[in-house]
Amino acid sequence: MAWDTIDFAAYSIGGTPVSTVSETQIGCRFERERWEWGYKMADLLDPRELAGMSGGPAFILRPLYFEFAGIVREFSPTFDIMFLRPASMIEQDGSVRAFEW
């Protein structure tokens, strides 16, 4: 790369089905047999090595557009499940509404 060039490697996960839904979280289980690498960084062996996606947006594919579904909260490597906070819990100032169990 040249000194005046930016290399922006983006990560995305497409087509991950929703496996659980509640008022406070959405769970998306990864099916290992469906994993595909569109772009792979050197030495990255497993998607679980990708850290720092928390707070990123998640979308639902509608017939003609993408709808904002929520934000990434955490990933459970034990069960290969990504948990989201639903968009309905995000306040106008960007904070996430507190909830009680």
URFENBEL-V704904 format. One line per field, one symbol per residue. ss: DSSP state (h for helix, s for strand, l for the rest). psi: psi as a letter, one per 30 degrees, with the letter a starting at -180 (. if undefined). Layout:
ss = ???
psi = ???
This chain:
ss = lllllllllllllllllssssllllssssllhhhllllllllllllhhhlllllllsssssllllsssssssssssllllsssssshhhslllllslllll
psi = klfgkkjjjlkljkgjlkfkklfflkkjkkjefgkkjekkkkgjfkfffjlgfkfllklkjleglkkkeakkelkjfeghkkklkkfffklfgflkkllk.
